[in-house]
């Protein structure tokens, strides 16, 4: 699974680097930020990088708290991006309205409280993920609760895009992201799985990332192809009408 995690890190890092030129031009900066934050989040899920970062923060698993807040930010950025891409105005209003921001604030506050009540522990990736009683389990659950709420906000729009007639690439992208978001919601069961099920937990976590990133990458490639076709059409028009 470690090799799989490094492979997904490589994928998200490449996607982040590929988005830099557009971000510099002021296009889709949120998407570049999403891939960059996702890359860092995956690094923090790996023992070596996690321990190194946690040592800089005091060696009390503050890196895990940082990871949770990065995931919160990634979840919100992604959900807003998906809502914009598929014209899901209702989902966008829900995420940025009183209910959505209230949920973000409440989950963030409770996350910090349960982290403090969990007490210090050895610096290790996946801190408290398999400790059932009582505060570490609550902390792990809260780490997944807000991202799951963002998933529930955009799932209807993604399913509608899958069923709606249109470009095949966009429908496939929507289907991939829908499956990834379903896995994100399912990931809430991880906090009640025994430690022996770590392989299943990682498969759910990294499967979610892989599906969502694949969908985003397909949308990006589709938009690049559409832009290329538009430019080719403009050139043909210019050739036919040189004096226009």
Backbone as CSV, one residue per row, in Angstrom:
resi,resn,N_x,N_y,N_z,CA_x,CA_y,CA_z,C_x,C_y,C_z
1,UNK,0.812,-1.214,0.000,0.000,0.000,0.000,0.852,1.274,0.000
2,UNK,2.062,1.158,0.598,2.937,2.328,0.612,3.330,2.725,-0.803
3,UNK,3.617,1.723,-1.644,3.965,2.006,-3.041,2.779,2.671,-3.746
4,UNK,1.566,2.178,-3.468,0.354,2.753,-4.059,0.195,4.209,-3.625
5,UNK,0.462,4.474,-2.333,0.343,5.840,-1.824,1.352,6.764,-2.503
6,UNK,2.595,6.290,-2.671,3.599,7.105,-3.350,3.212,7.334,-4.813
7,UNK,2.595,6.333,-5.440,2.169,6.478,-6.833,1.086,7.554,-6.950
8,UNK,0.133,7.542,-6.016,-0.926,8.554,-6.051,-0.353,9.936,-5.736
9,UNK,0.619,9.984,-4.821,1.300,11.255,-4.556,1.949,11.780,-5.843
10,UNK,2.607,10.879,-6.577,3.227,11.282,-7.835,2.207,11.823,-8.817
11,UNK,1.042,11.167,-8.881,-0.020,11.613,-9.790,-0.503,13.007,-9.426
12,UNK,-0.818,13.224,-8.144,-1.335,14.533,-7.726,-0.265,15.616,-7.870
13,UNK,1.006,15.274,-7.620,2.078,16.252,-7.769,2.243,16.661,-9.233
14,UNK,2.175,15.681,-10.141,2.278,15.977,-11.574,1.107,16.857,-12.016
15,UNK,-0.092,16.530,-11.539,-1.260,17.327,-11.895,-1.141,18.749,-11.359
16,UNK,-0.592,18.892,-10.144,-0.387,20.233,-9.578,0.611,21.023,-10.422
17,UNK,1.717,20.389,-10.796,2.732,21.059,-11.617,2.175,21.428,-12.994
18,UNK,1.345,20.539,-13.542,0.770,20.802,-14.859,-0.197,21.979,-14.833
19,UNK,-0.775,22.261,-13.663,-1.727,23.362,-13.561,-1.052,24.709,-13.311
20,UNK,0.253,24.702,-13.002,0.930,25.955,-12.652,0.866,26.990,-13.777
21,UNK,1.144,26.625,-15.056,1.070,27.646,-16.116,-0.288,28.349,-16.181
22,UNK,-1.372,27.576,-16.101,-2.700,28.192,-16.129,-2.925,29.049,-14.886
23,UNK,-2.451,28.572,-13.723,-2.620,29.334,-12.482,-1.890,30.670,-12.561
24,UNK,-0.701,30.680,-13.169,0.067,31.915,-13.332,-0.696,32.902,-14.205
25,UNK,-1.429,32.363,-15.197,-2.227,33.229,-16.077,-3.558,33.623,-15.441
26,UNK,-3.820,33.133,-14.237,-5.050,33.497,-13.537,-6.216,32.583,-13.820
27,UNK,-5.959,31.417,-14.446,-7.035,30.483,-14.773,-7.006,29.294,-13.816
28,UNK,-8.177,28.982,-13.242,-8.337,27.770,-12.438,-7.288,27.626,-11.325
29,UNK,-7.041,28.704,-10.612,-6.062,28.643,-9.526,-6.512,27.707,-8.409
30,UNK,-7.827,27.628,-8.197,-8.330,26.748,-7.142,-7.997,25.289,-7.432
31,UNK,-7.981,24.924,-8.720,-7.666,23.546,-9.085,-6.190,23.243,-8.819
32,UNK,-5.326,24.191,-9.110,-3.902,24.025,-8.815,-3.701,23.899,-7.306
33,UNK,-4.384,24.743,-6.542,-4.284,24.678,-5.081,-4.791,23.344,-4.558
34,UNK,-5.864,22.832,-5.162,-6.405,21.540,-4.740,-5.377,20.427,-4.900
35,UNK,-4.759,20.348,-6.084,-3.795,19.273,-6.326,-2.559,19.433,-5.437
36,UNK,-2.115,20.676,-5.199,-0.955,20.905,-4.340,-1.258,20.485,-2.903
37,UNK,-2.424,20.885,-2.392,-2.803,20.503,-1.033,-3.005,18.997,-0.916
38,UNK,-3.578,18.391,-1.947,-3.776,16.950,-1.935,-2.437,16.218,-1.890
39,UNK,-1.465,16.707,-2.637,-0.131,16.103,-2.618,0.466,16.150,-1.218
40,UNK,0.341,17.298,-0.563,0.881,17.445,0.784,0.132,16.555,1.770
41,UNK,-1.181,16.444,1.595,-1.975,15.586,2.478,-1.555,14.125,2.348
42,UNK,-1.282,13.685,1.126,-0.849,12.290,0.928,0.513,12.066,1.567
43,UNK,1.408,13.058,1.456,2.709,12.949,2.117,2.543,12.761,3.621
44,UNK,1.614,13.507,4.213,1.401,13.423,5.651,0.730,12.111,6.068
45,UNK,0.237,11.350,5.104,-0.334,10.043,5.438,0.728,8.948,5.436
46,UNK,1.952,9.281,5.030,3.055,8.334,4.976,3.960,8.526,6.195
47,UNK,4.382,7.438,6.787,5.076,7.493,8.067,6.321,8.380,8.058
48,UNK,7.197,8.203,7.065,8.438,8.977,7.036,8.215,10.477,6.971
49,UNK,7.518,10.964,5.940,7.249,12.407,5.865,6.451,12.916,7.067
50,UNK,5.504,12.095,7.554,4.682,12.521,8.695,5.553,12.782,9.919
51,UNK,6.420,11.839,10.255,7.274,11.980,11.441,8.191,13.188,11.292
52,UNK,8.713,13.412,10.079,9.602,14.555,9.847,8.861,15.872,10.073
53,UNK,7.651,16.001,9.527,6.872,17.227,9.699,6.435,17.374,11.152
54,UNK,6.013,16.267,11.781,5.554,16.332,13.167,6.686,16.735,14.105
55,UNK,7.903,16.305,13.794,9.050,16.694,14.621,9.233,18.211,14.603
56,UNK,9.005,18.829,13.452,9.110,20.283,13.348,8.019,20.982,14.160
57,UNK,6.891,20.290,14.357,5.758,20.880,15.080,5.736,20.501,16.557
58,UNK,6.756,19.777,17.012,6.828,19.437,18.432,6.720,17.971,18.750
59,UNK,6.440,17.137,17.765,6.398,15.700,17.982,5.229,15.209,18.798
60,UNK,4.123,15.958,18.825,2.922,15.574,19.588,1.729,15.292,18.678
61,UNK,1.986,14.884,17.458,0.951,14.579,16.466,0.170,15.801,15.990
62,UNK,0.780,16.981,16.142,0.135,18.165,15.576,0.081,18.072,14.051
63,UNK,0.963,17.284,13.467,0.927,17.092,12.013,-0.378,16.435,11.590
64,UNK,-0.940,15.598,12.458,-2.209,14.973,12.115,-3.340,15.979,12.147
65,UNK,-3.301,16.880,13.123,-4.312,17.940,13.168,-4.190,18.830,11.938
66,UNK,-2.943,19.143,11.556,-2.721,19.913,10.323,-3.288,19.173,9.122
67,UNK,-3.050,17.866,9.064,-3.566,17.055,7.966,-5.088,17.131,7.891
68,UNK,-5.746,17.047,9.039,-7.221,17.098,9.050,-7.731,18.420,8.496
69,UNK,-7.080,19.523,8.878,-7.531,20.821,8.382,-7.219,20.992,6.892
70,UNK,-6.108,20.425,6.436,-5.825,20.445,5.001,-6.913,19.696,4.250
71,UNK,-7.324,18.544,4.785,-8.379,17.762,4.141,-9.693,18.534,4.135
72,UNK,-9.997,19.257,5.218,-11.190,20.107,5.236,-11.130,21.114,4.081
73,UNK,-9.969,21.792,3.952,-9.824,22.784,2.892,-9.916,22.169,1.512
74,UNK,-9.269,21.019,1.331,-9.324,20.312,0.050,-10.764,19.925,-0.283
75,UNK,-11.486,19.417,0.715,-12.870,18.990,0.490,-13.746,20.155,0.052
76,UNK,-13.573,21.321,0.695,-14.384,22.489,0.329,-14.006,23.002,-1.053
77,UNK,-12.703,23.130,-1.327,-12.256,23.594,-2.647,-12.785,22.689,-3.757
78,UNK,-12.670,21.389,-3.536,-13.090,20.442,-4.560,-14.595,20.498,-4.776
79,UNK,-15.353,20.526,-3.688,-16.814,20.544,-3.820,-17.276,21.806,-4.557
80,UNK,-16.659,22.943,-4.249,-17.023,24.185,-4.945,-16.642,24.108,-6.413
81,UNK,-15.498,23.484,-6.701,-15.062,23.325,-8.088,-16.026,22.430,-8.854
82,UNK,-16.438,21.339,-8.235,-17.378,20.414,-8.867,-18.720,21.102,-9.094
83,UNK,-19.165,21.850,-8.088,-20.437,22.562,-8.217,-20.396,23.549,-9.379
84,UNK,-19.268,24.243,-9.537,-19.132,25.195,-10.645,-19.070,24.471,-11.986
85,UNK,-18.325,23.363,-12.034,-18.146,22.638,-13.295,-19.449,22.062,-13.816
86,UNK,-20.326,21.648,-12.892,-21.569,20.998,-13.314,-22.799,21.866,-13.025
87,UNK,-22.552,23.182,-12.891,-23.633,24.160,-12.729,-24.587,23.790,-11.600
88,UNK,-24.012,23.347,-10.481,-24.822,22.955,-9.313,-24.893,24.142,-8.356
89,UNK,-25.705,25.123,-8.715,-25.790,26.346,-7.924,-26.293,26.058,-6.514
90,UNK,-27.233,25.142,-6.403,-27.782,24.823,-5.079,-26.700,24.270,-4.154
91,UNK,-25.846,23.390,-4.686,-24.763,22.812,-3.880,-23.787,23.902,-3.449
92,UNK,-23.457,24.813,-4.369,-22.539,25.902,-4.049,-23.109,26.800,-2.958
93,UNK,-24.393,27.124,-3.079,-25.030,27.968,-2.065,-25.090,27.260,-0.718
94,UNK,-25.306,25.967,-0.735,-25.349,25.202,0.512,-23.990,25.191,1.198
95,UNK,-22.930,25.010,0.421,-21.583,24.920,0.988,-21.094,26.247,1.545
96,UNK,-21.455,27.345,0.894,-20.967,28.657,1.316,-21.992,29.455,2.107
97,UNK,-23.179,28.888,2.312,-24.216,29.552,3.075,-24.073,29.302,4.572
98,UNK,-25.038,29.779,5.352,-24.961,29.638,6.818,-24.820,28.194,7.279
99,UNK,-25.575,27.278,6.641,-25.502,25.882,7.065,-24.141,25.275,6.778
100,UNK,-23.626,25.521,5.584,-22.335,24.951,5.209,-21.192,25.509,6.036
101,UNK,-21.140,26.832,6.170,-20.071,27.443,6.950,-20.227,27.124,8.435
102,UNK,-21.482,27.013,8.895,-21.720,26.620,10.281,-21.211,25.212,10.556
103,UNK,-21.440,24.300,9.609,-20.954,22.926,9.755,-19.434,22.900,9.774
104,UNK,-18.804,23.717,8.917,-17.344,23.784,8.880,-16.798,24.300,10.213
105,UNK,-17.409,25.359,10.734,-16.954,25.919,11.998,-17.136,24.955,13.158
106,UNK,-18.305,24.293,13.215,-18.590,23.361,14.310,-17.652,22.160,14.255
107,UNK,-17.466,21.602,13.062,-16.574,20.445,12.919,-15.142,20.814,13.273
108,UNK,-14.709,22.016,12.879,-13.339,22.457,13.172,-13.135,22.602,14.676
109,UNK,-14.100,23.229,15.352,-13.971,23.424,16.795,-13.969,22.091,17.533
110,UNK,-14.874,21.207,17.166,-14.942,19.904,17.818,-13.710,19.060,17.503
111,UNK,-13.154,19.244,16.313,-11.938,18.518,15.949,-10.794,18.896,16.893
112,UNK,-10.632,20.185,17.154,-9.573,20.642,18.048,-9.821,20.135,19.471
113,UNK,-11.055,20.209,19.929,-11.392,19.757,21.290,-11.081,18.275,21.467
114,UNK,-11.524,17.448,20.520,-11.289,16.012,20.647,-9.816,15.654,20.487
115,UNK,-9.077,16.461,19.698,-7.632,16.238,19.588,-6.955,16.472,20.932
116,UNK,-7.320,17.567,21.595,-6.730,17.881,22.898,-7.109,16.818,23.925
117,UNK,-8.382,16.395,23.926,-8.844,15.401,24.892,-8.259,14.021,24.623
118,UNK,-7.819,13.776,23.394,-7.200,12.488,23.072,-5.865,12.326,23.780
119,UNK,-5.218,13.449,24.122,-3.947,13.389,24.828,-2.790,13.084,23.904
120,UNK,-1.571,13.243,24.414,-0.379,12.989,23.589,-0.207,11.507,23.302
121,UNK,0.453,11.226,22.218,0.739,9.842,21.838,1.989,9.800,21.000
122,UNK,2.469,8.622,20.677,3.665,8.517,19.839,3.406,9.114,18.467
123,UNK,4.392,9.792,17.930,4.266,10.424,16.622,4.185,9.349,15.546
124,UNK,3.017,9.205,14.948,2.852,8.203,13.899,1.725,8.596,12.968
125,UNK,1.895,8.278,11.694,0.852,8.557,10.706,-0.390,7.769,11.056
126,UNK,-1.558,8.377,10.871,-2.800,7.701,11.229,-3.071,7.745,12.707
127,UNK,-2.573,8.758,13.383,-2.758,8.929,14.814,-4.212,8.719,15.215
128,UNK,-4.420,7.823,16.184,-5.728,7.579,16.797,-6.750,6.944,15.877
129,UNK,-6.333,6.502,14.694,-7.331,5.991,13.756,-7.945,4.672,14.197
130,UNK,-7.239,3.920,15.062,-7.777,2.633,15.494,-7.902,2.548,17.014
131,UNK,-7.957,3.698,17.673,-8.144,3.729,19.124,-9.617,4.035,19.380
132,UNK,-10.347,3.100,19.965,-11.798,3.200,19.985,-12.358,3.998,21.164
133,UNK,-11.570,4.299,22.190,-12.213,4.832,23.392,-11.438,5.961,24.004
134,UNK,-12.211,7.044,24.368,-13.417,7.490,23.662,-13.095,8.621,22.693
135,UNK,-12.117,9.497,23.116,-11.886,10.709,22.340,-11.147,10.482,21.028
136,UNK,-10.158,9.598,20.982,-9.499,9.385,19.686,-10.459,8.936,18.589
137,UNK,-11.435,8.080,18.957,-12.415,7.641,17.959,-13.273,8.807,17.492
138,UNK,-13.654,9.689,18.446,-14.447,10.867,18.084,-13.636,11.804,17.191
139,UNK,-12.354,11.932,17.501,-11.468,12.771,16.691,-11.365,12.232,15.262
140,UNK,-11.175,10.924,15.136,-11.089,10.321,13.809,-12.380,10.473,13.031
141,UNK,-13.504,10.336,13.723,-14.811,10.485,13.058,-15.016,11.913,12.573
142,UNK,-14.667,12.900,13.405,-14.832,14.298,13.015,-13.930,14.662,11.843
143,UNK,-12.778,14.003,11.752,-11.891,14.258,10.626,-12.514,13.893,9.294
144,UNK,-13.464,12.974,9.312,-14.122,12.530,8.082,-15.518,13.130,7.902
145,UNK,-16.068,13.696,8.971,-17.456,14.144,8.926,-17.662,15.298,7.955
146,UNK,-16.855,16.364,8.081,-17.073,17.512,7.190,-16.828,17.171,5.727
147,UNK,-15.726,16.470,5.364,-15.579,16.074,3.955,-16.761,15.270,3.441
148,UNK,-17.347,14.435,4.306,-18.514,13.654,3.888,-19.716,14.555,3.629
149,UNK,-19.849,15.617,4.419,-20.947,16.567,4.199,-20.793,17.277,2.853
150,UNK,-19.560,17.621,2.496,-19.352,18.245,1.183,-19.674,17.254,0.061
151,UNK,-19.373,15.991,0.302,-19.693,14.967,-0.703,-21.198,14.863,-0.907
152,UNK,-21.942,14.841,0.187,-23.402,14.735,0.089,-24.000,15.938,-0.637
153,UNK,-23.334,17.092,-0.545,-23.847,18.296,-1.205,-23.753,18.201,-2.730
154,UNK,-22.709,17.536,-3.253,-22.497,17.528,-4.700,-22.868,16.200,-5.371
155,UNK,-23.122,15.160,-4.596,-23.473,13.873,-5.206,-24.680,13.953,-6.139
156,UNK,-25.768,14.645,-5.771,-26.917,14.717,-6.694,-26.557,15.350,-8.032
157,UNK,-25.738,16.418,-8.004,-25.360,17.087,-9.250,-24.507,16.173,-10.122
158,UNK,-23.605,15.416,-9.506,-22.762,14.502,-10.273,-23.593,13.388,-10.900
159,UNK,-24.528,12.840,-10.155,-25.380,11.784,-10.692,-26.242,12.319,-11.832
160,UNK,-26.719,13.550,-11.691,-27.489,14.166,-12.767,-26.654,14.333,-14.019
161,UNK,-25.353,14.687,-13.853,-24.464,14.838,-15.011,-24.192,13.495,-15.682
162,UNK,-24.148,12.427,-14.901,-23.940,11.092,-15.472,-25.121,10.706,-16.360
163,UNK,-26.331,11.004,-15.922,-27.534,10.593,-16.648,-27.889,11.525,-17.802
164,UNK,-27.393,12.771,-17.732,-27.773,13.766,-18.729,-27.025,13.546,-20.036
165,UNK,-27.698,13.651,-21.186,-26.995,13.532,-22.476,-25.944,14.637,-22.608
166,UNK,-24.847,14.288,-23.204,-23.778,15.267,-23.381,-22.497,14.582,-23.811
167,UNK,-21.403,15.313,-23.709,-20.116,14.752,-24.091,-19.780,13.529,-23.239
168,UNK,-19.325,12.477,-23.909,-19.027,11.228,-23.199,-17.939,11.427,-22.156
169,UNK,-16.932,12.246,-22.481,-15.826,12.447,-21.545,-16.306,13.080,-20.242
170,UNK,-17.228,14.043,-20.340,-17.743,14.690,-19.138,-18.618,13.734,-18.329
171,UNK,-19.363,12.901,-19.006,-20.201,11.930,-18.290,-19.333,10.903,-17.570
172,UNK,-18.261,10.460,-18.217,-17.337,9.515,-17.572,-16.655,10.190,-16.381
173,UNK,-16.244,11.445,-16.555,-15.605,12.181,-15.463,-16.552,12.313,-14.275
174,UNK,-17.810,12.638,-14.565,-18.802,12.756,-13.495,-19.005,11.417,-12.787
175,UNK,-19.015,10.322,-13.563,-19.189,8.996,-12.973,-18.014,8.636,-12.060
176,UNK,-16.796,8.953,-12.501,-15.610,8.685,-11.675,-15.659,9.469,-10.372
177,UNK,-16.023,10.746,-10.478,-16.067,11.574,-9.283,-17.215,11.165,-8.375
178,UNK,-18.330,10.765,-8.960,-19.461,10.279,-8.152,-19.034,9.055,-7.350
179,UNK,-18.345,8.119,-7.989,-17.877,6.917,-7.291,-16.878,7.287,-6.196
180,UNK,-16.002,8.253,-6.486,-15.042,8.688,-5.478,-15.723,9.309,-4.275
181,UNK,-16.753,10.115,-4.525,-17.482,10.747,-3.418,-18.288,9.724,-2.616
182,UNK,-18.805,8.717,-3.287,-19.497,7.648,-2.552,-18.507,6.949,-1.613
183,UNK,-17.311,6.664,-2.117,-16.282,6.062,-1.268,-15.923,6.982,-0.102
184,UNK,-15.920,8.287,-0.338,-15.627,9.237,0.734,-16.658,9.120,1.854
185,UNK,-17.917,9.011,1.486,-18.963,8.838,2.498,-18.796,7.496,3.216
186,UNK,-18.490,6.453,2.443,-18.288,5.122,3.019,-17.098,5.103,3.978
187,UNK,-16.120,5.998,3.755,-14.907,6.000,4.573,-15.185,6.269,6.044
188,UNK,-16.385,6.727,6.368,-16.720,6.943,7.774,-16.711,5.653,8.585
189,UNK,-16.814,4.503,7.912,-16.792,3.227,8.647,-15.388,2.887,9.116
190,UNK,-14.377,3.586,8.594,-12.995,3.257,8.933,-12.743,3.380,10.429
191,UNK,-13.366,4.358,11.071,-13.106,4.574,12.494,-13.639,3.449,13.370
192,UNK,-14.503,2.576,12.841,-15.003,1.455,13.633,-14.435,0.123,13.157
193,UNK,-13.533,0.162,12.179,-12.898,-1.063,11.717,-11.761,-1.440,12.652
194,UNK,-11.490,-2.724,12.831,-10.365,-3.149,13.677,-9.034,-2.815,13.009
195,UNK,-7.971,-2.806,13.807,-6.646,-2.468,13.291,-6.202,-3.431,12.200
196,UNK,-6.708,-4.661,12.233,-6.320,-5.658,11.232,-6.858,-5.320,9.837
197,UNK,-7.803,-4.378,9.773,-8.412,-4.003,8.487,-7.731,-2.792,7.874
198,UNK,-6.458,-2.579,8.210,-5.768,-1.394,7.720,-5.684,-1.372,6.195
199,UNK,-5.542,-2.549,5.576,-5.475,-2.599,4.110,-6.778,-2.101,3.491
200,UNK,-7.912,-2.514,4.065,-9.211,-2.059,3.571,-9.353,-0.553,3.760
201,UNK,-8.924,-0.056,4.912,-9.008,1.379,5.182,-8.213,2.178,4.159
202,UNK,-6.998,1.718,3.869,-6.167,2.432,2.910,-6.723,2.324,1.492
203,UNK,-7.307,1.178,1.169,-7.908,1.012,-0.158,-9.054,2.006,-0.341
204,UNK,-9.865,2.204,0.706,-10.970,3.163,0.631,-10.426,4.579,0.489
205,UNK,-9.435,4.930,1.324,-8.876,6.286,1.301,-8.246,6.611,-0.046
206,UNK,-7.338,5.758,-0.493,-6.614,6.050,-1.725,-7.485,5.823,-2.961
207,UNK,-8.454,4.925,-2.862,-9.402,4.745,-3.953,-10.224,6.006,-4.175
208,UNK,-10.621,6.646,-3.067,-11.352,7.912,-3.160,-10.527,8.960,-3.904
209,UNK,-9.274,9.106,-3.499,-8.396,10.106,-4.116,-8.186,9.804,-5.596
210,UNK,-7.937,8.536,-5.907,-7.657,8.159,-7.288,-8.851,8.428,-8.195
211,UNK,-10.044,8.072,-7.759,-11.242,8.266,-8.570,-11.534,9.749,-8.798
212,UNK,-11.432,10.537,-7.727,-11.719,11.966,-7.848,-10.692,12.656,-8.736
213,UNK,-9.411,12.339,-8.536,-8.370,12.968,-9.350,-8.481,12.544,-10.814
214,UNK,-8.845,11.290,-11.051,-9.025,10.828,-12.427,-10.157,11.594,-13.098
215,UNK,-11.242,11.823,-12.371,-12.346,12.596,-12.923,-11.947,14.030,-13.226
216,UNK,-11.214,14.658,-12.309,-10.756,16.033,-12.538,-9.798,16.110,-13.723
217,UNK,-8.893,15.146,-13.799,-7.943,15.132,-14.910,-8.661,14.975,-16.243
218,UNK,-9.701,14.144,-16.272,-10.458,13.941,-17.512,-11.198,15.216,-17.913
219,UNK,-11.742,15.938,-16.936,-12.395,17.216,-17.234,-11.394,18.204,-17.813
220,UNK,-10.203,18.253,-17.220,-9.162,19.163,-17.693,-8.739,18.812,-19.119
221,UNK,-8.500,17.523,-19.372,-8.093,17.101,-20.717,-9.191,17.393,-21.733
222,UNK,-10.435,17.202,-21.309,-11.558,17.489,-22.198,-11.624,18.977,-22.535
223,UNK,-11.353,19.820,-21.532,-11.378,21.269,-21.782,-10.224,21.685,-22.695
224,UNK,-9.054,21.048,-22.532,-7.921,21.340,-23.417,-8.247,20.953,-24.857
225,UNK,-8.869,19.784,-25.022,-9.244,19.336,-26.361,-10.269,20.282,-26.982
226,UNK,-11.225,20.752,-26.170,-12.238,21.676,-26.682,-11.604,22.997,-27.111
227,UNK,-10.632,23.494,-26.321,-9.954,24.730,-26.680,-9.153,24.570,-27.980
228,UNK,-8.518,23.397,-28.121,-7.730,23.138,-29.323,-8.634,23.103,-30.561
229,UNK,-9.801,22.453,-30.404,-10.744,22.398,-31.539,-11.246,23.795,-31.899
230,UNK,-11.477,24.620,-30.866,-11.962,25.977,-31.120,-10.910,26.802,-31.870
231,UNK,-9.643,26.647,-31.472,-8.579,27.378,-32.159,-8.428,26.916,-33.601
232,UNK,-8.541,25.607,-33.825,-8.448,25.077,-35.186,-9.596,25.600,-36.051
233,UNK,-10.791,25.684,-35.445,-11.932,26.213,-36.186,-11.713,27.678,-36.552
234,UNK,-11.121,28.457,-35.621,-10.843,29.867,-35.901,-9.833,30.004,-37.036
235,UNK,-8.820,29.141,-37.053,-7.822,29.198,-38.121,-8.457,28.903,-39.472
236,UNK,-9.354,27.891,-39.494,-10.019,27.555,-40.769,-10.852,28.717,-41.269
237,UNK,-11.519,29.408,-40.353,-12.332,30.564,-40.737,-11.442,31.673,-41.285
238,UNK,-10.287,31.887,-40.624,-9.369,32.926,-41.088,-8.802,32.599,-42.476
239,UNK,-8.552,31.327,-42.721,-8.040,30.921,-44.038,-9.083,31.152,-45.126
240,UNK,-10.331,30.851,-44.815,-11.403,31.018,-45.781,-11.752,32.491,-46.003
241,UNK,-11.572,33.312,-44.965,-11.913,34.733,-45.058,-10.692,35.575,-44.685
242,UNK,-9.697,35.617,-45.504,-8.448,36.331,-45.168,-8.633,37.820,-44.982
243,UNK,-9.673,38.417,-45.557,-9.868,39.858,-45.451,-10.779,40.254,-44.314
244,UNK,-11.321,39.289,-43.597,-12.269,39.632,-42.518,-11.544,40.140,-41.296
